[in-house]
Amino acid sequence: MNLTSFDVATRLKLFTKKGEPHRQLVREIIRDIGSIPFEKRNQTLYYPEGAVQLVRQWFYLQIGIDFSEFVTVGNREFFVYYDEESALAADKQIVA
């Protein structure tokens, strides 16, 4: 087990408004799936390679191919960009 939520978000191109990999969204999806094993080392959770595919499948089943800006997991809603350039461009517009 060697992937963090950061790694999974990076591979799936899920980014926050600030252009950072959306770790919190990935953690919530994994929690929602509920059956992905993990290992905890120094307060960091590590997941197997298969976590990427499971999160991808969750997206397909829950979100479909629309890739909406808001993703609801359980009772929480997350804003998400699907590529880093869009996230960074939007962040610059907010700051300006």
C-alpha positions in Angstrom: 0.0 0.0 0.0 1.7 3.1 -1.2 -0.8 5.7 -2.5 -2.1 8.6 -0.4 -5.3 10.5 -1.1 -3.0 13.1 -2.8 -1.7 10.5 -5.2 -5.2 9.2 -6.0 -6.5 12.7 -6.6 -3.5 13.6 -8.8 -3.9 10.4 -11.0 -7.6 11.1 -11.4 -7.1 14.8 -12.1 -9.4 16.0 -9.3 -8.4 19.5 -8.1 -9.5 22.1 -5.6 -10.2 25.7 -6.4 -6.6 26.4 -5.6 -5.3 23.9 -8.1 -4.2 21.4 -5.5 -5.1 17.7 -5.7 -8.5 17.2 -4.0 -7.4 15.0 -1.1 -10.4 15.6 1.0 -12.8 14.6 -1.8 -10.9 11.4 -2.4 -10.9 10.6 1.3 -14.7 11.1 1.5 -15.2 8.9 -1.6 -13.1 6.1 -0.2 -15.0 6.4 3.1 -18.2 6.2 1.2 -17.1 3.1 -0.7 -16.2 1.6 2.6 -14.3 -1.5 1.5 -10.9 -0.2 0.5 -8.2 -1.4 2.9 -5.7 1.1 4.1 -2.6 1.3 6.2 -1.9 4.2 8.6 1.7 5.4 9.0 2.6 8.6 10.9 -1.0 10.0 10.7 -1.1 9.4 6.9 -3.4 6.8 5.2 -2.0 4.7 2.4 -4.2 2.8 -0.1 -3.5 0.0 -2.6 -3.1 0.7 -6.3 -6.7 -0.6 -6.8 -8.1 2.5 -5.0 -7.6 4.6 -8.1 -9.9 2.3 -10.1 -12.5 2.1 -7.3 -12.7 5.9 -7.0 -13.0 6.1 -10.8 -15.8 3.6 -10.7 -17.5 5.5 -7.9 -17.4 8.7 -10.0 -18.8 6.9 -13.1 -21.7 5.4 -11.0 -22.5 8.5 -8.9 -21.6 11.4 -11.2 -21.7 9.8 -14.7 -20.0 11.5 -17.6 -21.3 15.0 -16.8 -18.3 16.0 -14.5 -20.3 18.6 -12.6 -18.5 21.2 -10.6 -20.1 20.1 -7.4 -19.8 16.6 -6.2 -21.9 15.3 -3.3 -20.5 12.5 -1.1 -22.8 11.5 1.7 -24.1 14.8 3.1 -21.1 16.9 2.0 -20.7 18.9 -1.2 -17.3 19.5 -2.8 -16.3 21.9 -5.6 -14.0 20.2 -8.0 -12.0 20.9 -11.2 -11.0 18.1 -13.5 -7.7 19.5 -14.6 -5.0 21.6 -13.0 -4.9 24.4 -15.6 -8.6 25.2 -15.1 -8.3 25.3 -11.4 -5.3 27.6 -11.5 -6.9 29.9 -14.0 -10.0 30.2 -11.9 -8.0 30.8 -8.8 -6.2 33.7 -10.5 -9.5 35.2 -11.5 -10.7 35.0 -7.9 -7.6 36.7 -6.6 -7.5 39.5 -9.3 
